[in-house]
Amino acid sequence: MDLLAWILSQLIEIYMFIIIANAILSWFVFGTQNSVIRQIYWMTSRIVEPALSPIRRALGPMSRNLGIDISPFILILLLMILNRVLLP
């Protein structure tokens, strides 16, 4: 059981890095013509979007008034809590 928890914990950490990379790339992707950045952003979006969409829907209009998407931050917090539960 400990090995499985450790593996899941590592996968969660990798997923958190992908979320962070996607959030950072989202600042640059629309202002660049670099196809590599666009492809990396597209790939990371396909990985994180299924988890971010429900959070965005739950936040609804509240987050639109902020002018910034806080759903990646909330998802990372939830994943950190899950990680703490897996490996106390």
KOLKOLKOL-356210 format. One record per residue (C-alpha): x, y, z. Coordinates in steps of 0.02 Angstrom, whole numbers, plus 50000, padded with zeros to 5 digits. Layout:
XYZ/...
This chain:
500005000050000/501425012050039/502195009449868/500535013049782/500285028749888/502045034449845/501765031749658/500115041149665/500965055149761/502305056549627/501005056949489/500075070749581/501675080849593/502015078649407/500225083949370/500465099649477/501995104249373/500985101949214/499635113449284/500935126649326/501745125149154/500055126849070/499625142349173/501285150649130/501165146148946/499405153348939/500155170548969/501285169148816/500415157848691/499305171048612/500705183648591/501955172148507/502145164048338/503275150548409/502485134048359/503415124148494/502645134748633/500935133148553/501105114148540/501685112448720/500235123448777/499015113148675/499665096748748/499645102948928/497905110248903/497235093448847/497925085849008/497335099049133/495725105449054/494645090649112/495095094649293/494995113549275/493305114449188/492245108949337/493165121349449/492855135349325/491015130849315/490895130549505/491705147549521/490575154449386/490385173149368/491355176649527/493015172549445/492615182349287/492545198549386/494295195749454/495095196649282/496205181749320/495875163149315/496135156149489/495565138449445/497365131849426/497775138349600/496235129849674/496625113549583/498405113749649/497765116649826/496575101949809/497965090949743/499105096149887/497755091150010/497535074449921/499405071849927/499415074950115/498035062050137/499015049250036/500665052050125/500345058650302/
